Amino acid sequence: MSSYFAGKRVLVTGGTNGLGRVIAEAFGRVGAKVAVVGLEEADARATGESLSANGVDALALVGDVTAEADTERFARLTAERFGGIDILVNAAGRTHRGWILETPSDEILSLFKLNLLGTVQMTRAAMPYLLKSESPHVVNIGSLAAKSASRWVGAYPISKFAVAAFSQQLRLEMREKGLHVLLVCPGPVKRENPRLYPLKHAEGIPESALMPGGGVKVGKIDPVRLAEKILAACRKRKPELVVPGKARLLFAIEQLFPRLGDWIVLRKT
């Protein structure tokens, strides 16, 4: 794997925290040049310094993927620094908690702006550089919620379903141009200090929904192993990566037998 990614030029949004940072570190370990994007200057600086200390040719950028001018700047500066872009990882995003019908419209729009529009804008900005690469890749970080809705997670599933649709459409439209598009659908990822999500407009929602996964009964995923799976899926040019893999059975059931699929989801939350 290391020989394939050695010298590859990678841009990771949301790359200064959480899974995005772990993915950036994984690319760095196999010899890639890595640019990370984050909202906070302190986080970006710390991530860039950490990557550089481990021998990675790194670039740290600060800005907001929901601002189109920022995405254009991220792509341009990465290409100027590394001579191009081979791999774009859209990892910037956030989750949500609450009843969907009690979620204010502005909150729904905010979630779509980051999870979907930020992904689309960053991909559009990077595309001219990606198409100059001999082997371009776009990696979109979705969620199990991109394939199956659940209770208590507000507008999060509908925003991630949209990311799944965008990924498929991009695969279909860009296939003949050699672009590989990978949609990653992971369950809740382990964190050293698990984040507790605030319940907004959410009377009657159990406290378990505060935790990663929103109350879904599924094991937490090791982010380092997940990042390694993502790199392997890129090299094999897979269209999707679902972790845990057994969740694909649920997705198939939901498509063929929606009533049974809903029953399983209710039992698992």
C-alpha positions in Angstrom: 0.0 0.0 0.0 2.8 2.4 0.9 4.3 2.4 -2.6 0.9 3.3 -4.2 0.4 6.4 -1.9 4.0 7.5 -1.7 4.2 11.0 -3.1 0.4 11.3 -3.6 -1.0 14.7 -2.9 -3.9 14.6 -0.4 -6.3 17.3 0.7 -8.4 16.4 3.8 -11.2 18.7 5.0 -12.1 18.3 8.6 -8.6 17.1 8.9 -7.6 18.8 12.2 -9.9 16.8 14.5 -11.6 13.4 14.9 -11.7 10.9 12.1 -10.4 13.5 9.5 -7.2 13.9 11.4 -6.7 10.1 11.8 -7.2 9.8 8.0 -4.7 12.5 7.3 -2.2 10.8 9.6 -2.8 7.5 7.9 -2.0 9.0 4.5 1.1 10.6 6.0 2.4 7.3 7.3 2.4 5.8 3.8 4.4 8.6 2.3 1.7 11.0 1.0 1.9 14.8 1.1 -1.0 16.0 3.2 -3.0 19.2 3.4 -5.5 19.5 6.2 -8.3 22.0 6.5 -9.9 23.1 9.8 -12.0 25.9 11.2 -9.8 26.7 14.2 -6.3 28.1 13.6 -4.9 26.4 16.8 -6.1 23.0 15.7 -4.8 23.4 12.2 -1.4 24.6 13.5 -1.1 21.7 15.9 -2.1 19.1 13.3 0.3 20.5 10.8 3.2 20.5 13.3 2.4 17.0 14.4 2.4 15.7 10.8 5.6 17.5 10.0 7.3 16.1 13.2 6.5 12.7 11.8 8.2 13.4 8.5 5.1 14.3 6.5 5.2 17.1 3.9 2.2 18.9 5.4 0.2 22.0 4.8 -2.3 23.3 7.4 -5.2 25.6 6.1 -7.8 27.4 8.0 -11.3 28.2 6.7 -14.9 27.1 6.2 -15.9 24.6 3.5 -19.4 26.2 3.5 -17.8 29.3 2.0 -17.2 28.8 -1.7 -14.3 31.2 -1.8 -12.5 29.2 1.0 -12.9 25.9 -0.9 -11.3 27.5 -4.0 -8.5 28.8 -1.8 -7.9 25.4 -0.2 -7.7 23.7 -3.6 -5.4 26.4 -5.1 -3.0 26.5 -2.2 -2.7 22.7 -2.0 -2.0 22.5 -5.7 0.5 25.3 -5.5 2.3 23.7 -2.6 2.4 20.1 -3.8 2.1 20.6 -7.6 -1.4 19.2 -7.8 -4.0 17.1 -6.0 -4.5 13.4 -6.3 -6.9 12.6 -3.5 -9.6 14.7 -1.9 -11.1 13.5 1.4 -14.4 15.3 2.4 -14.4 14.6 6.1 -15.8 18.0 7.3 -19.3 17.5 8.8 -21.3 17.2 12.0 -24.2 15.3 13.5 -27.4 16.4 15.1 -29.9 15.2 17.8 -33.7 15.8 18.1 -37.0 15.0 16.6 -37.1 15.8 12.9 -40.4 17.6 12.9 -39.3 19.7 15.9 -36.0 20.7 14.2 -36.2 24.3 13.1 -35.7 25.0 9.4 -32.6 27.1 9.9 -31.0 24.2 11.8 -31.8 21.8 8.9 -30.4 24.2 6.4 -27.2 24.7 8.5 -26.7 20.9 8.6 -27.2 20.6 4.8 -24.9 23.5 4.2 -22.0 21.8 6.0 -22.6 18.1 5.3 -23.8 18.3 1.7 -23.0 21.7 0.2 -19.5 21.9 1.8 -18.8 18.5 0.2 -20.1 19.5 -3.2 -18.3 22.9 -3.2 -15.0 21.4 -2.1 -15.2 18.7 -4.8 -16.0 21.2 -7.5 -13.1 23.4 -6.4 -10.7 20.5 -6.4 -11.9 18.8 -9.6 -9.7 20.8 -12.2 -6.6 19.6 -10.2 -7.9 16.1 -9.6 -8.5 15.5 -13.3 -4.9 16.3 -14.1 -3.8 13.4 -11.8 -3.1 10.0 -13.3 -5.2 8.3 -10.6 -7.6 10.8 -8.9 -9.8 9.8 -5.9 -12.6 11.6 -4.0 -13.5 10.1 -0.6 -16.8 11.3 0.9 -17.3 10.4 4.6 -20.9 9.5 5.0 -22.3 7.4 7.8 -24.5 4.4 8.4 -27.1 7.1 8.6 -26.4 7.7 4.9 -28.1 4.4 4.2 -30.6 3.9 7.0 -32.4 6.5 9.0 -32.8 6.3 12.7 -34.6 7.9 15.6 -33.4 10.9 17.6 -30.8 12.2 15.2 -32.8 15.1 13.7 -31.8 16.1 10.2 -28.6 14.2 10.2 -29.8 11.2 8.1 -31.4 13.3 5.4 -28.2 15.3 5.0 -26.1 12.1 4.8 -28.5 10.4 2.4 -27.9 13.4 0.2 -24.1 12.8 0.4 -24.7 9.2 -0.7 -26.7 10.4 -3.7 -24.1 12.9 -4.6 -21.4 10.2 -4.4 -23.3 7.9 -6.7 -24.1 10.7 -9.2 -20.4 11.8 -9.2 -19.3 8.2 -9.9 -21.7 7.9 -12.8 -20.9 11.3 -14.3 -17.1 11.1 -13.9 -16.5 7.4 -14.6 -15.2 8.0 -18.1 -12.8 10.6 -16.9 -11.0 8.1 -14.6 -12.2 9.6 -11.3 -12.6 7.1 -8.4 -15.3 8.0 -5.9 -15.5 6.3 -2.5 -18.4 6.7 -0.2 -17.5 5.7 3.4 -20.4 4.7 5.7 -19.1 4.0 9.2 -20.9 3.5 12.5 -19.9 5.5 15.5 -16.2 6.0 15.8 -14.3 5.7 19.1 -12.9 8.9 20.7 -10.6 9.2 23.7 -13.1 11.6 25.2 -16.5 10.7 23.8 -18.4 13.8 22.7 -21.9 14.3 24.2 -24.3 15.9 21.8 -26.8 18.4 23.1 -30.5 17.5 22.7 -32.3 20.5 21.1 -36.0 20.6 20.8 -36.0 17.0 22.0 -38.4 16.3 24.9 -38.8 12.6 25.5 -35.6 11.5 23.8 -33.5 9.1 26.0 -30.1 10.1 27.3 -28.5 7.3 25.3 -29.1 9.5 22.2 -26.5 11.9 23.6 -23.7 9.4 22.8 -22.0 8.8 19.5 -24.4 6.7 17.4 -27.5 8.4 18.7 -28.6 5.4 20.8 -28.0 2.8 18.0 -26.8 -0.5 19.5 -23.6 -1.0 17.5 -20.0 -1.3 18.6 -17.7 1.7 18.3 -15.1 1.6 15.5 -11.4 2.0 16.0 -10.6 5.1 13.9 -7.0 4.0 13.0 -8.3 0.7 11.6 -11.1 2.5 9.8 -8.6 4.9 8.2 -6.5 1.9 7.0 -9.6 0.4 5.4 -10.3 3.6 3.6 -6.8 3.7 2.1 -7.2 0.0 1.1 -10.6 0.8 -0.5 -9.0 3.7 -2.5 -6.3 1.5 -3.8 -8.9 -1.1 -4.9 -11.1 1.6 -6.3 -14.2 0.4 -4.4 -17.3 2.5 -4.7 -18.4 2.1 -1.1 -17.0 1.0 2.3 -19.6 0.1 5.0 -18.2 -0.5 8.5 -19.4 -2.8 10.1 -19.9 -4.8 6.9 -22.9 -6.6 8.4 -24.9 -3.4 8.2 -25.2 -4.0 4.5 -27.6 -6.8 5.2 -29.9 -4.3 7.0 -29.7 -1.9 4.1 -30.7 -4.7 1.6 -33.6 -5.7 3.9 -34.8 -2.1 4.1 -34.9 -1.8 0.4 -36.7 -5.1 -0.2 -38.9 -5.3 3.0 -39.3 -1.8 4.5 -41.6 -2.9 7.3 -39.1 -5.5 8.5 -36.3 -3.0 8.1 -38.1 -0.5 10.3 -38.7 -3.2 12.9 -35.0 -4.1 13.0 -34.0 -0.4 13.4 -36.4 0.1 16.2 -35.1 -2.9 18.0 -31.5 -1.7 17.6 -32.1 1.8 19.0 
